[in-house]
Amino acid sequence: MPIRVVVNGALGRVGQEVARAVLADPELRLVGAVDLNVSQQYLPAPEYPDLIPLSSNFGALVERARPDVVVDFTRAPVTVEAARVAFPLKVRMVIGTTGLSPADVEEIRGLCRQYQVGAVVAANFSLGAVLLMHLAATASRFFANAEIIEMHHDKKVDAPSGTALATARMMADARGTRFVYPPTEKEVLAGVRGGEMDGVAIHSVRMPGIMASQEVIFGGKGQTLVLRHDTLSREAYVPGVVLAVKEVVQRRELVVGLDKLMGL
Ligand code: NAD
């Protein structure tokens, strides 16, 4: 039996990719799509045999479509509201929406526990980006110096990226102590050494033409090691989301982070 999926935020940049991937996977079945201000009753999917109901009313659509899993790429307040509706109906959630507060995550965890349903929350569904963090943590045990260069499009609101901060934190945890941050005697241009966390200098590049890239440079006597990941399109998130959809149906609690599903 295919896993029945509803995509919340289905007309958004990531939501569209997820909907396409669900349509293409024989183990999954797209049974509904939700977004704001929809002008059609059905999601346009000419090559798909079934009509896929499209609605702006999440509760009504979920009641009608009876999905096993809702994939959510919307905005944090929308996600929390969707969770309050989905879990009592025993519908699992795979949540990629960022900006959830710790209190939001705890509410989702509590609802999972209360209704005995699984959910996955991951700030990064790109398998490569998660692997980079894991490999960087491993390398951190062997190098005392490390710097991160993260690069994103010019519309990104925050700097550094949440992924860069999480990477630096994981690296310092794996190392068990701060990295060596070499002092610069004369900083000719303010900020030129980047921001510093746990001894890791973090540099943020913002420009059009880039989606999301991260490079971690380790230095030791006579050698450097560079780990780099580039997100070239939003398709990068699809394998991670599909993995989470297939895993979440086996779970009865909240899982935070894709790494937990990758056996890392
Ligand atoms: P987007 O703005 O293109 O898409 C969001 C969609 O949600 C829009 O179509 C919007 O109309 C819809 N939406 C807003 N309110 C809604 C509501 N009440 N009900 C239903 N739909 C509603 O944004 P995006 O680039 O697709 O990103 C969406 C979210 O996913 C953001 O929080 C972003 O940071 C996050 N994101 C996460 C990952 C990851 O790997 N976890 C990757 C990329 C983006």
Boltz pocket constraint, residues with backbone or C-beta under 6 A from the ligand:
constraints:
  - pocket:
      binder: B
      contacts: [[A, 8], [A, 9], [A, 10], [A, 11], [A, 12], [A, 13], [A, 14], [A, 15], [A, 34], [A, 35], [A, 36], [A, 56], [A, 58], [A, 72], [A, 73], [A, 74], [A, 75], [A, 76], [A, 78], [A, 95], [A, 96], [A, 97], [A, 98], [A, 99], [A, 122], [A, 123], [A, 124], [A, 125], [A, 126], [A, 237]]
      max_distance: 6.0
